[in-house]
Amino acid sequence: MEKTCLSSVLWLILLYSFISAVHCDCGQPQNIPYAILKPEFAVKMHFAVGSTVKYDCQPGFIRTPGSKNYITCYKDSSWSSYDEFCQLRSCGYPGDIENGYLETESFFFGSKVTFHCNLGFNMVSKRNSRECQADGTWSNTLPSCEEVNCEPPEIPHSRKMLGFVGPYTLNSVMRFECNKGFAMEGTDTIVCNIHSEWDPSPPECIGAFCPEPKLLNGKVKRGKKTDGYSVGNSVTLECDLNYKLNGESKVTCGEDFQWYPHLPTCELGTFCPEPKLINGKIIQGKKTYGYYECDSITVACNSGYKLNGEKRVKCQGDFQWSEFPICELKKGCRSPQIANGHITQKNGIRYDPEIDGHGFSTSDEVEIVCDKGYRLQGSSQSTCIEKRTWYYFDFNYLWSPELPTCI
């Protein structure tokens, strides 16, 4: 009985000693957001009463001068309180940029500063911000701003109407006009914007031509071009043998790039076309219902004009008239007949013999152009003059200088 009581007492003493020992130790130290345990303390699970553990600052933080970076295990198994022994690291002022400014809330670890360029300047750096790093330095380098400067726009087949000279800074304006024969695609006025870009995009001058004047059973008689027909270009059309023209023989390329009047057609002919003699008339053989093959007419010029050619013409088997005469001024120069060439202007105005006739009086000036593939020999311009004859009471009319040739 005495042995049993003694054993129980000893067991209770050991149990109390164990409980007391465990209760008086401290567990793992508390986590501090801006700090980490020094390595020698990080691996232990229990700390005896009176033990002290120390902390290091987390990256991006530095020690606060005069503060304690440790805590102690108390007898009640609790840890002592701790000071604010770490503070955010400052990266200092990130620097100023020329022609710009910065935007930020602080210069401490984790903060970000954003740079902006002043109006009229563009950011040329890839990054416009810097971040305060754990080592107290700013990331990246200072960005830079350069003045808005649009590249000179090159628009082929155009001319500048406004804004001739650069540099082209913010809000610089340019206006263009397409050369003759080209149509503008886009707007004619552009402005240099804040991004050093033209707004809207520069226009284009697209080659604008009337379609090739194709005539079934016919062809272009005069004015044919291989490089396109621009606004104002005219062509004279004719039908093949045995076909007659239905419509106007001369058409002009209009501003909407269509032919005016509309292209004629060639119909299988049974009549010669209505004879047309400017400054003249039919005096015999005139018909109102058409001219058959072998029909003849006789023509005469109006007063003040003389006939150059045969007065009698005949409707031939190809439904074309035999060589038709022209009416020239009696007191004037002969109508220039330039082989492989033709008159383009009379007194500075576009000339068409089928509309304007063949009368050339003194002081009339003509301009001659050779057909494609021929070269002008002589002066391209000539003026009709009068020259008194040797017996003084009559005049000759001649071209001065002499009319050129096309070779």
Protein Blocks (a to p, Z undefined) as FASTA:
>chain_A
ZZmmmmmmmmmmmmmmmmmmmmmpccdddddfkbccdfklmmpmbdcehiacdddddehi
acdehiacbdcddfkopacddddfbccddebjnbiaehiacddfbfcehiacdddddehi
acfbfbfcdcddfkopaehjddddddddddddddehiacfehjbccddehiacdddddeh
iacedjfbdcddfkopacddddddddddddddddehiacfbhpafebpaehiacddddde
hiacedjfbdcddfkopacdddddddddfbdcddddehiacfehpafebpaehiacdddd
dehiacedjfbdcddfkopacdddddddfbbcdddddehiacfbgghiacdfklnopadc
ehiacdddddehiacedjfbdcddddddfkopaccddddddddddZZ
